[in-house]
Each structure stands twice: as C-alpha cells, then as structure tokens.
Amino acid sequence: MKTIFYVLISLFLSSSVLVGQTVTQPPSGANQKSSVTQHIGGLAYVTINYSSPDVTSPQGDDRTGKIWGQLVPWGLQNLNFGKSNAENPSPWRAGANENTTIHFSHDMNVQGKPIKSGTYGFHVIPKETGAWTLIFSNNSTAWGSYFYDESEDALRVEATPEESEYHEWLTYEFTDRQPSNCTVALKWEKLALPFKVEVPNIHDMYVENFRKELQSGAGFTWQGQQAAAAYCYQNDVNLEEALTWAENAISMPFGGQANFTTLSTKANILRKLGKEDEAAKTMKLAIEHPTTGIFQIHQYGRQLIGEGKKKEALEVFEYNMKKNGDVWPVRVGLARGYSALGKYDKAIEHCKIALERAPDKLNKDGLTTSLEKLEKKEDMN
C-alpha cells in the first residue's frame, strides 16, 4: 500500500496542474491595494480599485519633490513591453501594479461627458503645465499601462491639477459629495487631481427604480406608493404617473389608506398638474380627515405661507383651533398666520398665550425670541 501511495503522490506532483502555480506574496514594490466607494444618492455609486505607491521608496529614500516629472514622467512613455513601444507610448497607470480601475454603477458624466455603466481601466497623461488627460479604457484587466491601446478608449477628458496637503501614499478621495454628483481626487505627495462625476437626470433614475420596486412588495403597501408619489411631487417630475401612485396609496384594494399624508400628496400633485378645483377638494378631505393631527394641520398652514397664500394659511390655522381646541400649538399657528398678514398686534396676543402654555424650556425660548421679533415689527408700524 505504501508503494502505491508514493507512486500516486509522485504522479500528482509531476502533473501539469501545478506548473506555474505559486503562493500569495506581498504586493509588488509593497504597493498596497486599496479600494474606495462613494454612493451618489441612494442608488448610484463609484468604486475605484488601485495599488497605492509611497513617496518613500521601498529602499527608504525620500522622493519628495521627485514624484511629478520624474518618478511619474510628463506625457506618454515607451515602456518597452507589451503593446508599449516608440510608436505606441503609454500613459501613466494612475497608481501602481495592475490597472487602476473605476466602476460606474449607472450611466454617468465625467467632467460633463457621458460614460456608460461598467468598469474601466483608468490612466492619466500628466503634463508639466496645463490640464492633464484622463483616460477611461475598455481594457480594465491589464497589468499597468503596458498593454494600453488608444483604440480601446471609452472616454477622454481633461482635468486640472492643483496643490494639495501632503499625502505620503497615493490616495483617491471623494472631496465633494452632493445628491447627484461627487468630486473624485487623486492625491499624492503635494498634488491633487480632482474631477467631477455626475448622474445626469438623476430623478429619472429614481423613477425607473420606483417602477421596478412597485412591482414587488413595496407596491402592495400604501407607504410604498405614497413614497414614490411624494418624491415625484417634491422634485416636479413624472407627475401623471405619480398621480396614479398617489391614488393607489389611498384606495388600492391591498391596503390603500386615506389619511392626511396620502390625501395631501394627491392634492399637491393635482395642483402641480393645474387641476386646482380637484386639488382644493382633496386637500379639504385631508385637513378634515378624522386621523389628521394638530401638527399636520399646522405644517400645512406653514406651507401655504411659504407659497404666499397668507389668507388661506390663516383660515387653516383657525380651523386647527376649531378642530383641536385652544392648545398652545394652535396659538403658535395663529401667531404665524396673523404675522404673515402684517397684523402684528393679533400675532403678539396669540404668541403670548402660547408662551404661557408652552410645556418646556426649548419651546419657551423659541417663543420668547419670536415674541421679541413681533414686538419690534409692531413698533416699526
């Protein structure tokens, strides 16, 4: 049996299965791999994978002041390997070792120019003066820039480098983050190379996702239908379909619910669609619904003030007292309503009563400040 065992082991070790295989070792040049991701809103994101070289060389030499134009030469370079030669010089790999890659989860714009969703090899052409060229290559699996081929470019854009705080290791950071865009910055030594990534027509992206999600569990709840409708109203997009979602939230057979939230959302959409009479009737139902609370009515009154509908706002605040009684939040609303109409004496009267009845220091302090402002306005009349 031992003889047979040793023969089998010998055959296994000599087989081609093991030819060329090795063990996992530290990264070449001690350039550690890094990854950074930034979401843009709730759906889209950008991910950059790169290897991060050090200003200090593997031998311990300080290369400060010797990175740009020396370790990273200006322009294109003949790397004398792969596809890189005198006729086809290569850009910088924007990192170390393998391709630096950048992944876009959705179609986006880079520096204002469109690029499809996907993963790209990222390269840079550094320049001693002026803007640098950023290259997004369809080849994202090569080692460095040795196999770079301009014919595989998906996009080229320009970006201007700028001075930066010192970074010992090459780093990619997201230096600005907005609901529809972010700024990516390559930072190394004392230089930063920022460029903007944006989701164009970001509302369309959300609307398309709503359509998918409303075909699943979210579509069988009034909350899911309501949230989709409210987003469209708040961002003034897709209003016709949003009206259907709003109506579903109120009356769909699987759990629709008429309440202040669903009814007021429908009313707001109707108003944006120019259906004022229907909007007014629906909002009346929302205000007078048995489940509508004091603060919902108060907030609607404030919304009307913001829209310049001051008389209607006071009527809402007065209805709040009729429905909910003479309590301190109602008095706050009346103070707001009269103040919006310039009737400061009446506003002061209601504000003082609200101040006396406010339940805690935070509200008392806020009302004290409001009262002082009202009294100044009254003095100026």
ChimeraX attribute file (.defattr): number of C-alpha atoms within 10 A of each C-alpha:
attribute: neighborCount
match mode: 1-to-1
recipient: residues
	/A:1	6
	/A:2	7
	/A:3	7
	/A:4	9
	/A:5	10
	/A:6	11
	/A:7	11
	/A:8	12
	/A:9	11
	/A:10	11
	/A:11	11
	/A:12	12
	/A:13	11
	/A:14	11
	/A:15	10
	/A:16	10
	/A:17	9
	/A:18	10
	/A:19	9
	/A:20	6
	/A:21	8
	/A:22	7
	/A:23	4
	/A:24	6
	/A:25	6
	/A:26	8
	/A:27	12
	/A:28	12
	/A:29	15
	/A:30	15
	/A:31	19
	/A:32	16
	/A:33	16
	/A:34	14
	/A:35	15
	/A:36	14
	/A:37	15
	/A:38	16
	/A:39	17
	/A:40	20
	/A:41	16
	/A:42	9
	/A:43	12
	/A:44	21
	/A:45	19
	/A:46	23
	/A:47	15
	/A:48	21
	/A:49	20
	/A:50	25
	/A:51	25
	/A:52	24
	/A:53	22
	/A:54	22
	/A:55	22
	/A:56	13
	/A:57	12
	/A:58	12
	/A:59	7
	/A:60	9
	/A:61	9
	/A:62	12
	/A:63	16
	/A:64	13
	/A:65	12
	/A:66	13
	/A:67	16
	/A:68	18
	/A:69	13
	/A:70	10
	/A:71	11
	/A:72	17
	/A:73	17
	/A:74	17
	/A:75	17
	/A:76	17
	/A:77	19
	/A:78	15
	/A:79	17
	/A:80	13
	/A:81	10
	/A:82	11
	/A:83	17
	/A:84	20
	/A:85	14
	/A:86	12
	/A:87	8
	/A:88	17
	/A:89	20
	/A:90	26
	/A:91	29
	/A:92	25
	/A:93	25
	/A:94	25
	/A:95	27
	/A:96	24
	/A:97	22
	/A:98	20
	/A:99	28
	/A:100	28
	/A:101	24
	/A:102	22
	/A:103	19
	/A:104	20
	/A:105	17
	/A:106	17
	/A:107	15
	/A:108	23
	/A:109	17
	/A:110	22
	/A:111	17
	/A:112	14
	/A:113	12
	/A:114	16
	/A:115	18
	/A:116	15
	/A:117	14
	/A:118	14
	/A:119	20
	/A:120	25
	/A:121	29
	/A:122	28
	/A:123	24
	/A:124	23
	/A:125	21
	/A:126	24
	/A:127	17
	/A:128	11
	/A:129	9
	/A:130	11
	/A:131	16
	/A:132	19
	/A:133	17
	/A:134	23
	/A:135	24
	/A:136	23
	/A:137	23
	/A:138	19
	/A:139	18
	/A:140	20
	/A:141	14
	/A:142	14
	/A:143	16
	/A:144	22
	/A:145	28
	/A:146	23
	/A:147	19
	/A:148	27
	/A:149	17
	/A:150	15
	/A:151	8
	/A:152	13
	/A:153	16
	/A:154	16
	/A:155	16
	/A:156	16
	/A:157	16
	/A:158	16
	/A:159	16
	/A:160	15
	/A:161	20
	/A:162	12
	/A:163	11
	/A:164	13
	/A:165	11
	/A:166	14
	/A:167	15
	/A:168	17
	/A:169	18
	/A:170	23
	/A:171	21
	/A:172	23
	/A:173	17
	/A:174	17
	/A:175	13
	/A:176	12
	/A:177	16
	/A:178	11
	/A:179	12
	/A:180	17
	/A:181	22
	/A:182	23
	/A:183	18
	/A:184	22
	/A:185	19
	/A:186	18
	/A:187	23
	/A:188	24
	/A:189	22
	/A:190	16
	/A:191	19
	/A:192	23
	/A:193	20
	/A:194	21
	/A:195	21
	/A:196	18
	/A:197	24
	/A:198	23
	/A:199	24
	/A:200	16
	/A:201	10
	/A:202	17
	/A:203	17
	/A:204	14
	/A:205	15
	/A:206	18
	/A:207	19
	/A:208	10
	/A:209	13
	/A:210	19
	/A:211	13
	/A:212	12
	/A:213	15
	/A:214	16
	/A:215	10
	/A:216	11
	/A:217	9
	/A:218	16
	/A:219	22
	/A:220	18
	/A:221	18
	/A:222	23
	/A:223	19
	/A:224	21
	/A:225	27
	/A:226	26
	/A:227	20
	/A:228	25
	/A:229	30
	/A:230	24
	/A:231	19
	/A:232	23
	/A:233	22
	/A:234	11
	/A:235	10
	/A:236	14
	/A:237	15
	/A:238	15
	/A:239	20
	/A:240	13
	/A:241	15
	/A:242	26
	/A:243	25
	/A:244	14
	/A:245	25
	/A:246	31
	/A:247	22
	/A:248	25
	/A:249	32
	/A:250	23
	/A:251	14
	/A:252	17
	/A:253	10
	/A:254	12
	/A:255	14
	/A:256	20
	/A:257	20
	/A:258	19
	/A:259	19
	/A:260	23
	/A:261	21
	/A:262	27
	/A:263	25
	/A:264	23
	/A:265	30
	/A:266	28
	/A:267	26
	/A:268	21
	/A:269	24
	/A:270	23
	/A:271	16
	/A:272	13
	/A:273	14
	/A:274	11
	/A:275	13
	/A:276	15
	/A:277	12
	/A:278	14
	/A:279	22
	/A:280	16
	/A:281	12
	/A:282	21
	/A:283	21
	/A:284	16
	/A:285	18
	/A:286	24
	/A:287	24
	/A:288	17
	/A:289	14
	/A:290	11
	/A:291	11
	/A:292	16
	/A:293	15
	/A:294	18
	/A:295	13
	/A:296	15
	/A:297	24
	/A:298	22
	/A:299	15
	/A:300	17
	/A:301	27
	/A:302	22
	/A:303	14
	/A:304	17
	/A:305	19
	/A:306	12
	/A:307	10
	/A:308	12
	/A:309	15
	/A:310	22
	/A:311	15
	/A:312	14
	/A:313	29
	/A:314	24
	/A:315	13
	/A:316	24
	/A:317	28
	/A:318	18
	/A:319	17
	/A:320	27
	/A:321	18
	/A:322	11
	/A:323	17
	/A:324	13
	/A:325	13
	/A:326	13
	/A:327	15
	/A:328	20
	/A:329	22
	/A:330	25
	/A:331	25
	/A:332	22
	/A:333	28
	/A:334	29
	/A:335	28
	/A:336	28
	/A:337	28
	/A:338	22
	/A:339	20
	/A:340	20
	/A:341	15
	/A:342	16
	/A:343	17
	/A:344	24
	/A:345	17
	/A:346	15
	/A:347	26
	/A:348	23
	/A:349	15
	/A:350	21
	/A:351	25
	/A:352	19
	/A:353	16
	/A:354	25
	/A:355	22
	/A:356	11
	/A:357	15
	/A:358	19
	/A:359	11
	/A:360	9
	/A:361	9
	/A:362	10
	/A:363	14
	/A:364	16
	/A:365	13
	/A:366	12
	/A:367	19
	/A:368	16
	/A:369	11
	/A:370	19
	/A:371	21
	/A:372	12
	/A:373	14
	/A:374	21
	/A:375	14
	/A:376	11
	/A:377	15
	/A:378	16
	/A:379	10
	/A:380	7
	/A:381	8
